[in-house]
Amino acid sequence: MDKQVEQALARFSAFRSAKTLGNFSVEQIDEWGFTLVPKGSESEDGSFHSDLTLIALNHGNEVGGLAVLNALCQEIDNGQLTPDLRITFLLGNVAAAKAGKRYLEQDINRTFNTQAHDSLESQRAKQLEPIVRNSRFILDFHQTIEPTNTPFFVYQYNRLAALFAHAVDNALPVITHKQSTASTLGGMRCDEFGTHCGCVSIALELSQKGFDQQGIELGVLAAKRAVAAVENWTEVKSQAPKQVNPMWTWSHIETYPQEYVQLHTGLQNFTEVEAGQLLGHTQLGIAVQAAQSGALLFPKHIKVGEPKPGELYRILKQVNYFATSGPGRAVA
């Protein structure tokens, strides 16, 4: 196991094992999860509920979120942050993190709300589902495989999620969609499952995967703003802006071809391309051209011999769902 990952996991475990952090009691809810409860607000019947659940490591090699959770716990323990909320800290695929991999058998972020239990990840998703289901708000930290031009939010669109993301960071772009992607991916993402259960649920892509300091600092600030938003949610909803973050959805998904593709260096998330623009070549020298004009999302720079993904890239278009949506369900 990578030494830095090992140390970060040990630090998280120490926070979980503590009886108190700052002015909070620690309630262990999972092998890799705990809830900080304001003293005097402990559950009398042992039932679980969380005002805000912060999640990291749903993809094992996206370790920046782990550092964010540890940093926030440290600030709470130091008395720098004293919200009157039940805040849950949860790690998804720790086994993959220990192996330095995105996942071991199956992408956990494609296995929520399914009947499958034949992989380590699908079994772990089943353990996480009750925690997600009983959370009012969810902020799921991720990182991109390739470099990205900017951090960004991802969530299934609803008006309350848009308001929550805007409160967390009012400038970052949003990748959103109105329908669940479960039918094409096999199962729901964690943030989608939260939305399905009535939570206000969003994911935040901090930076390229790794202990990126700038991404970690962004994540800590985002987590603090999330805490403030949940504490003042009535005010956040009543003072809803006319516009929220720049919003994008995909207009085209390019299937990965039979031959390996070498995309041009420098193609990243949100790189603008024109229809017909040369993006790279296959192993046989066949040109790969942009199917449409727009911004790239998740371009796949993989080496020959690595597992082929299902998609080569997506093309984004800007949308403004917020301006045309209603006031949203009165949940949370």
C-alpha positions as CSV (number, residue, x, y, z in Angstrom):
1,M,0.0,0.0,0.0
2,D,1.2,3.5,-0.8
3,K,2.6,5.1,2.4
4,Q,0.7,8.3,2.1
5,V,-2.6,6.4,1.6
6,E,-1.8,4.2,4.6
7,Q,-1.1,7.2,6.8
8,A,-4.3,8.9,5.7
9,L,-6.4,5.8,6.3
10,A,-4.8,5.4,9.8
11,R,-5.7,9.0,10.6
12,F,-9.3,8.5,9.5
13,S,-9.5,5.4,11.7
14,A,-8.1,7.3,14.6
15,F,-10.9,9.9,14.3
16,R,-13.4,7.1,14.0
17,S,-12.1,5.4,17.2
18,A,-12.1,8.6,19.3
19,K,-14.9,9.1,21.8
20,T,-15.1,12.8,21.1
21,L,-13.9,15.3,18.5
22,G,-14.1,18.8,19.7
23,N,-17.7,19.3,21.1
24,F,-19.0,16.3,19.3
25,S,-19.6,12.7,20.3
26,V,-18.4,10.1,17.8
27,E,-20.9,7.4,16.8
28,Q,-19.4,4.5,14.8
29,I,-21.8,3.5,12.0
30,D,-19.6,1.4,9.7
31,E,-16.2,-0.1,9.5
32,W,-15.2,3.0,7.6
33,G,-17.8,5.5,8.7
34,F,-18.8,7.6,11.7
35,T,-21.1,10.4,12.7
36,L,-20.2,13.4,14.7
37,V,-23.1,14.3,17.0
38,P,-23.4,17.5,19.0
39,K,-23.2,16.5,22.7
40,G,-26.6,16.1,24.1
41,S,-28.1,15.1,20.8
42,E,-27.1,11.4,20.8
43,S,-29.6,8.9,19.4
44,E,-31.6,7.3,22.3
45,D,-32.9,4.5,20.2
46,G,-29.7,3.8,18.3
47,S,-31.3,4.7,14.9
48,F,-29.1,6.4,12.3
49,H,-29.8,9.7,10.6
50,S,-27.4,12.4,9.3
51,D,-27.9,16.0,8.4
52,L,-24.9,16.0,6.1
53,T,-22.9,13.0,4.9
54,L,-19.5,13.6,3.4
55,I,-18.2,10.7,1.2
56,A,-14.7,9.9,-0.2
57,L,-13.0,6.9,-1.9
58,N,-16.0,5.6,-3.8
59,H,-13.2,5.3,-6.4
60,G,-10.2,3.9,-4.5
61,N,-7.5,5.9,-6.2
62,E,-9.3,9.2,-5.9
63,V,-7.6,9.9,-2.5
64,G,-8.0,13.7,-2.4
65,G,-11.4,13.4,-0.8
66,L,-9.9,11.3,2.0
67,A,-7.5,14.1,2.8
68,V,-10.5,16.6,2.8
69,L,-12.4,14.5,5.3
70,N,-9.4,14.2,7.6
71,A,-8.7,17.9,7.4
72,L,-12.3,18.8,8.3
73,C,-12.2,16.4,11.2
74,Q,-9.0,18.0,12.5
75,E,-10.6,21.5,12.4
76,I,-13.7,20.2,14.3
77,D,-11.4,18.5,16.9
78,N,-9.5,21.8,17.3
79,G,-12.8,23.7,17.9
80,Q,-12.5,25.7,14.7
81,L,-15.8,24.4,13.4
82,T,-18.8,23.9,15.7
83,P,-22.0,23.4,13.7
84,D,-25.2,22.2,15.3
85,L,-25.5,19.3,12.9
86,R,-25.1,15.5,12.7
87,I,-22.2,15.1,10.2
88,T,-21.3,11.7,8.8
89,F,-17.8,10.9,7.4
90,L,-17.9,7.9,5.1
91,L,-15.3,6.0,2.9
92,G,-16.5,3.9,0.0
93,N,-14.0,1.5,-1.6
94,V,-11.2,1.3,1.0
95,A,-10.1,-2.1,-0.4
96,A,-9.4,-0.5,-3.8
97,A,-7.6,2.4,-2.1
98,K,-5.3,0.0,-0.4
99,A,-4.5,-1.6,-3.8
100,G,-4.1,1.8,-5.4
101,K,-6.9,1.1,-7.9
102,R,-10.1,2.7,-9.0
103,Y,-11.9,-0.5,-8.1
104,L,-11.1,-4.2,-7.7
105,E,-13.9,-6.0,-9.5
106,Q,-16.6,-3.5,-10.5
107,D,-17.1,0.2,-10.4
108,I,-18.9,0.9,-7.1
109,N,-20.4,4.0,-8.6
110,R,-22.3,1.9,-11.0
111,T,-23.8,-0.6,-8.5
112,F,-26.2,1.4,-6.3
113,N,-29.9,0.3,-6.2
114,T,-29.3,-3.0,-8.0
115,Q,-30.0,-6.5,-6.8
116,A,-26.5,-7.7,-7.6
117,H,-24.2,-8.8,-4.8
118,D,-21.7,-10.8,-6.8
119,S,-18.7,-8.4,-6.5
120,L,-16.8,-6.8,-3.6
121,E,-18.1,-3.4,-4.8
122,S,-21.7,-4.4,-5.1
123,Q,-21.6,-5.8,-1.6
124,R,-20.0,-2.6,-0.3
125,A,-22.7,-0.5,-2.1
126,K,-25.4,-2.5,-0.2
127,Q,-23.6,-1.5,3.1
128,L,-23.5,2.1,2.1
129,E,-27.1,2.4,0.9
130,P,-28.9,2.6,4.3
131,I,-26.4,5.4,5.3
132,V,-27.1,7.4,2.1
133,R,-30.9,6.8,2.4
134,N,-31.0,8.3,5.8
135,S,-29.0,11.4,5.1
136,R,-30.6,14.8,4.4
137,F,-27.7,16.1,2.3
138,I,-24.8,14.3,0.6
139,L,-21.5,15.7,-0.8
140,D,-19.5,13.0,-2.5
141,F,-15.9,13.9,-3.3
142,H,-14.3,12.6,-6.5
143,Q,-11.3,13.2,-8.7
144,T,-10.8,12.8,-12.5
145,I,-8.6,10.2,-14.1
146,E,-7.0,12.7,-16.5
147,P,-6.1,16.4,-15.9
148,T,-9.1,18.7,-15.9
149,N,-9.3,22.4,-16.9
150,T,-11.5,23.1,-13.9
151,P,-13.1,21.3,-10.9
152,F,-16.8,20.7,-11.4
153,F,-20.0,19.3,-9.9
154,V,-21.9,16.2,-11.1
155,Y,-25.5,15.4,-10.1
156,Q,-28.8,14.3,-11.5
157,Y,-30.7,17.6,-11.9
158,N,-33.2,18.9,-9.5
159,R,-33.7,22.4,-8.2
160,L,-32.6,21.8,-4.6
161,A,-29.4,20.1,-5.7
162,A,-28.7,23.1,-7.9
163,L,-29.2,25.4,-4.9
164,F,-26.9,23.3,-2.7
165,A,-24.1,23.2,-5.3
166,H,-24.4,27.0,-5.7
167,A,-24.1,27.4,-2.0
168,V,-21.0,25.1,-1.9
169,D,-19.3,27.0,-4.8
170,N,-21.1,29.5,-6.9
171,A,-18.6,29.6,-9.8
172,L,-17.8,26.0,-10.6
173,P,-19.5,24.4,-13.7
174,V,-22.0,21.7,-13.3
175,I,-22.4,18.5,-15.3
176,T,-26.0,17.4,-15.0
177,H,-28.7,15.3,-16.5
178,K,-32.5,15.0,-15.9
179,Q,-32.8,11.2,-16.1
180,S,-31.0,8.6,-14.1
181,T,-28.0,7.0,-16.0
182,A,-28.7,3.6,-14.3
183,S,-30.2,2.0,-17.4
184,T,-26.9,2.6,-19.4
185,L,-24.5,2.1,-16.5
186,G,-26.1,-1.0,-14.9
187,G,-26.8,0.7,-11.6
188,M,-27.0,4.2,-10.0
189,R,-24.1,6.4,-9.0
190,C,-23.9,7.1,-5.3
191,D,-25.1,10.7,-5.7
192,E,-28.0,9.5,-8.0
193,F,-29.1,7.0,-5.4
194,G,-29.2,9.8,-2.8
195,T,-31.4,11.8,-5.1
196,H,-33.6,8.7,-5.7
197,C,-34.1,8.4,-1.9
198,G,-35.1,12.1,-1.6
199,C,-31.7,13.5,-0.4
200,V,-30.2,16.7,-1.7
201,S,-27.2,14.9,-3.2
202,I,-24.3,16.1,-5.3
203,A,-20.7,15.0,-6.3
204,L,-17.7,17.3,-6.6
205,E,-14.7,16.5,-8.9
206,L,-11.8,18.2,-7.1
207,S,-8.9,17.7,-9.4
208,Q,-6.9,15.0,-11.1
209,K,-6.6,11.9,-8.9
210,G,-4.0,12.0,-6.1
211,F,-3.1,14.1,-3.1
212,D,-3.4,17.4,-5.1
213,Q,-3.0,20.2,-2.6
214,Q,-5.0,22.7,-4.5
215,G,-7.8,20.2,-4.9
216,I,-7.7,19.3,-1.2
217,E,-7.9,23.0,-0.2
218,L,-10.9,23.4,-2.5
219,G,-12.6,20.4,-1.0
220,V,-12.1,21.6,2.6
221,L,-13.6,25.0,1.7
222,A,-16.5,23.2,-0.1
223,A,-17.1,21.0,2.9
224,K,-17.3,24.0,5.2
225,R,-19.7,25.8,2.8
226,A,-21.8,22.7,2.7
227,V,-22.0,22.7,6.5
228,A,-23.0,26.3,6.5
229,A,-25.6,25.7,3.7
230,V,-27.2,22.8,5.6
231,E,-27.3,24.9,8.9
232,N,-29.0,27.7,7.1
233,W,-31.0,25.8,4.5
234,T,-34.3,27.7,5.0
235,E,-32.5,30.9,4.2
236,V,-30.6,29.4,1.3
237,K,-34.0,28.3,-0.3
238,S,-35.7,31.6,0.4
239,Q,-32.9,33.6,-1.1
240,A,-32.6,31.5,-4.2
241,P,-30.8,33.3,-7.0
242,K,-32.2,33.7,-10.5
243,Q,-29.2,32.0,-12.0
244,V,-26.9,29.3,-10.5
245,N,-23.7,27.8,-11.7
246,P,-22.9,27.3,-15.4
247,M,-24.7,24.1,-16.4
248,W,-23.8,21.5,-19.0
249,T,-25.1,18.2,-20.1
250,W,-23.8,15.8,-22.7
251,S,-25.1,15.9,-26.3
252,H,-23.0,13.0,-27.7
253,I,-21.3,9.9,-26.3
254,E,-18.6,8.4,-28.5
255,T,-18.2,4.6,-28.1
256,Y,-14.6,3.4,-27.8
257,P,-13.7,1.6,-31.1
258,Q,-12.3,-1.9,-31.4
259,E,-8.8,-0.6,-31.9
260,Y,-6.9,1.4,-29.3
261,V,-6.9,5.1,-29.7
262,Q,-4.2,7.6,-29.0
263,L,-5.8,11.0,-28.4
264,H,-3.8,14.1,-28.7
265,T,-2.0,15.3,-25.6
266,G,-3.7,18.2,-23.9
267,L,-7.3,17.1,-24.5
268,Q,-9.0,17.5,-21.1
269,N,-12.4,18.0,-19.6
270,F,-13.9,21.2,-21.0
271,T,-11.5,21.5,-23.9
272,E,-13.5,23.2,-26.7
273,V,-13.5,21.3,-30.0
274,E,-15.1,21.8,-33.4
275,A,-17.0,19.2,-35.3
276,G,-14.6,17.3,-37.5
277,Q,-11.5,18.4,-35.5
278,L,-8.7,15.8,-35.5
279,L,-8.5,14.4,-31.9
280,G,-6.1,11.5,-32.5
281,H,-5.6,8.2,-34.4
282,T,-6.4,4.5,-33.9
283,Q,-3.6,1.9,-33.9
284,L,-4.3,1.4,-37.6
285,G,-3.7,5.1,-38.3
286,I,-7.4,5.9,-38.8
287,A,-8.2,9.5,-37.9
288,V,-10.5,10.1,-34.9
289,Q,-12.5,13.3,-35.4
290,A,-14.8,15.2,-33.1
291,A,-18.4,14.1,-33.8
292,Q,-19.8,17.5,-32.8
293,S,-18.7,21.0,-31.7
294,G,-18.7,21.5,-27.9
295,A,-16.6,20.9,-24.8
296,L,-15.0,17.5,-24.1
297,L,-15.9,15.4,-21.1
298,F,-13.9,12.4,-19.9
299,P,-11.5,11.9,-22.9
300,K,-9.8,8.6,-22.5
301,H,-6.0,8.6,-22.7
302,I,-5.2,4.9,-22.2
303,K,-2.2,2.8,-23.2
304,V,-2.2,-0.3,-25.5
305,G,-2.9,-3.3,-23.3
306,E,-4.9,-1.5,-20.7
307,P,-8.6,-2.4,-20.3
308,K,-10.7,-0.6,-22.9
309,P,-13.4,1.7,-21.6
310,G,-16.9,1.8,-23.0
311,E,-16.6,5.4,-24.1
312,L,-13.9,7.4,-25.8
313,Y,-15.2,10.8,-24.9
314,R,-18.4,12.8,-24.5
315,I,-19.4,16.2,-26.0
316,L,-21.0,18.7,-23.7
317,K,-23.6,21.4,-24.5
318,Q,-24.7,24.3,-22.2
319,V,-28.2,24.2,-20.7
320,N,-30.2,26.2,-18.3
321,Y,-32.5,23.8,-16.5
322,F,-32.6,26.1,-13.4
323,A,-34.4,28.9,-15.3
324,T,-37.1,26.6,-16.5
325,S,-37.6,24.4,-13.5
326,G,-40.2,24.8,-10.8
327,P,-39.5,25.5,-7.1
328,G,-38.5,21.9,-6.4
329,R,-39.8,19.4,-3.9
330,A,-39.9,20.6,-0.3
331,V,-37.5,18.0,1.0
332,A,-34.6,18.5,3.4
